């Protein structure tokens, strides 16, 4: 994700709707100039009035004749009076104070954008995207989360027929909870009902399969058409979290969802700790879902960038990391001297650009002995009388303290790459900008600033894995790469529960909210899995998973450590359209997973109990030889020579008489020697299976970076890519 200090050029703002009257516009020319609309009301009726001359005279008076070049963008002179121009903040203030000027405001571009994420991935709205409507309507997504708000427009059943005949579930959402032909089922497992109080479950359900809802936004942010990947599909909601998420409830929900007949399960729930597969309720439930042909998509977790922090580790699940899109929300701070700093937050409070006095935390200390902790704005260290009515400045992000002490806004040091909603205007500045900001405070007799309402800018470096997204390696199965894939998880606008209150001590209810996390990226991929299944309903869960992984956009390490490599993003960023036509797929059967468990040293009795089938464990599959779409191997040490072999089998789903040639691309500057045998696969018929071997050799792995490569099978149309990751055994394994 682009760091805040990297925004050297702001691209533009959302264009405001204007009704009758005159108007004028503004844009970003460079750092200190933006496009503004100077609205001057109705045209004067005087016969001698010339709008363009008047506009030019205003500009000349403010900027000087020598600096006029390129300033004027357009004139409004037929139905109303005004103009658009490049102005600095101080020039804007001067124009706003002139006689005849009604208002001067930013030129914000009003753009319909599905809250951006699906368009970013290429899954466009309307006829631009190929769909299979009848199969999509028969597809059921089971959402295991915190419940759902059934009255949301995202779950309206207008235009829907009756539920699919395969549906065996019920609507047991509780008192005054009604299902329909879109939200076809609901269950809850704690006292109360299936209604969502936090908004989390409603949000995730709408991302995966919500209806197309036009004109959605969070107080104007993210304005556009909000929709899921498969808006014609059905939803079954299982409330597994009601204040807490317990293992027993999770397993009950899996038990029900599998029997109810869902096609895909999305679960944005997980532990912060790692457990053996047989003690992990999500891994257990997902295994049984896989046995019935149901793919489980699970969030990787939000404990990154710590290495080995991912907790969704079973190979029969699709584990999703979180990354940026090409849109971010920023909150500007305009200082008293006219300088503008760009921070991060989701701020929908409009203070109309008014400047307020600034007070640094230590200057508002309740006593001299509390000066140090007051810099961090610790609640017991501040004197509320010195904070009230001012903008509180803090070394750490602790906005609630500012709220409780009566501040009108807060400006904090915050280097995170994601923004949060708070109960008052907040802007989080990166360290360099924050230090510059403190210098302004210290050098000014009466420091003041304005915290502006958040706006949208476009991020040209996306996608990039977010810092909070949990990282590999896989502690339970070291030779299985996790996470598997990454998807949008930053500032996603989606449906909200009307029980959820977005602000402190406020009773404001909103239909849509902005959330970030792997909880948001997970339903994106679940929606893609459902989308793929609508074109290939006969495919197994592992074939769908393979299609998603092998067609992903490739990504590169952004830094020189484990946390920025494949252990952050797996196979890459999901590509919904490409996933429907992967060419080749890697399939894994239930029998393969049973042999894998035997290879993990589970005894035959245990595997028999898990699978419900007779098992002797005479056939074992080493984890690195499981027919997984990615290839990974953990070595015992970093300064040893090694040779690692991976055995794989692919199925032709692209077309008969196809010839696939192999190509290996080394990444991260690795010096691996990779041999593929055979180097060419000749596929004569559809669904034909061919096997190959990948042999990787080398010496002296670095302790800070894995060595990696990509294997690509291509027939000229399809490009089937698998990451290959070799790393040293510096992480403790919890495998049996």
URGI-V75947 format. One line per field, one symbol per residue. ss: DSSP state (a for helix, b for strand, c for the rest). phi: phi as a letter, one per 30 degrees, with the letter a starting at -180 (. if undefined). burial: + if it has 16 or more other C-alpha atoms within 10 Angstrom, else -. A space follows every 50 residues. Layout:
ss: ???
phi: ???
burial: ???
//
This chain:
ss: cccaaaccccccbccccccccccccbbbbbccbbbbbbbccccccccccc aaaaaaaaaaaaacaaaccccbbbbbcccccbbbbbbcaaaaaaaacccc ccbbbbcbccccccccaaaacccccaaaccccaaaaaccbbbbbbccbcc ccaaacccccccccccccccbbccccccccccbbbbbbccccccbcccca aaaaaaaaacccbbbbbbccbbbbbbcccccccbbbbbbcbcccbcaaaa aaaaaaaaaacccbbbbcccccccccaaacaaaaaaaaaaacccbbbbbc ccccccccccccccccbbbbbbbcccbbbbbbbbbccccbbbbbcbcccc cccccbbbbbaaaabccaaaaaaaacccaaabcaaaacccbbbbccccaa aaaaccccbbbbbcccccccbcccbbbbbcaaaaaaaaaaaaaccccbbb bcccbbbbccccccbcccccccccccccccccccbbbbcccbbbbccccc bcccccccbccbbbbccaaaaaaaaaaaaaaaaaacccccaaaaaaaaaa ccbccccccccaaacaaaacccbccaaaaccccbbccccaaaaaaaaaac cccaaaaaaaacccccccccccaaacccccbbbbbcccccbbbbbbbbbb bbcccccbbbbbbbbbbcccccbbbbbccbbbbcccccbbbbbbbbbbbc ccccccbbbbbbbbccccbbbbbbbbbbcccccccc
phi: .dddddddbddlcddddbcdjcbacbbddaecbbdbcccbiddddddddc edddddddddddciddcdeiddcaccbccaclacadbddddedddddddj cdabbddcddbdbhhidddedjcddiddcdbbeddddcccccccacjacd deedcdceicddeedddcdbcbdjdicbdadcddaabbbbejbddccdjd ddddddddbdddcdhcachjdielccacdbdddcbbcbdcbbibccedde dddeedddddjdcbccbcbacdccbeedccdddddddddedcicdccbdd jccddedhcdcccdddccccdbbdcdbbcbbdccdddjdccccblcccdc chidcbdcbdeddcddaddcddddedhdedccceddceiccdcbdbdbdd deddciddabbbdacdcbcbdbcadbbccdedddddddddddccdbdbac cdddbcbccdcddbddddddcdddddbeccdbddabaebchddadbdddd cdbehccdcbdbbcbbkddddeddddddedddddcbddddeddddddddd cdddbbdcbcaedccedcbidkcebeddddbdibbccbcddddddddddd iddedddddddibdbcidcbcdedcedddcbbbccdaccbdbbbcccbbc cdbcldhcccccbccdbhidcdccccbddbcccdbdidcbcabcccblai dddcbdcbabcbcbcjccbccbdbbcbddccdccdd
burial: ++-+--+--+-+++-------++++++++---+++++++++++------- ++--++--+--+--------+++++++--+++++++++++++--++---- -+++++++----++++++-++-+++-----+---++++++++++++++++ +++++++-----++--+-+-+++----++++++++++++---++++++++ +++++++++++++--+++--++++++++++++++++++++++--+---++ ++++-+++-++++++++++++--++-+--+++++++++++++++++++++ ++++++++++++++++++++++++++++++++++++--+++++++++++- ----++++++++++++---++-+++++++-++++-+++++++++++++++ +++-+++++++++++++++++++++++++++-++--+--++-----++++ +++++++++--+++++++++++++++++++++++++++++++++++++++ ++-------++++++++++++++++++++++++++---++++++++++++ +++++-+----+++++++++++++++++++++++++++++-+++++++++ ++-+--++--+---+-+--++-+++++++++++++-++---+-+++++++ ++++---+++++++-+++-+++-+++---++++---+-+---++-+-+-- +-+-+++++++++++--++++++++++++-------
//
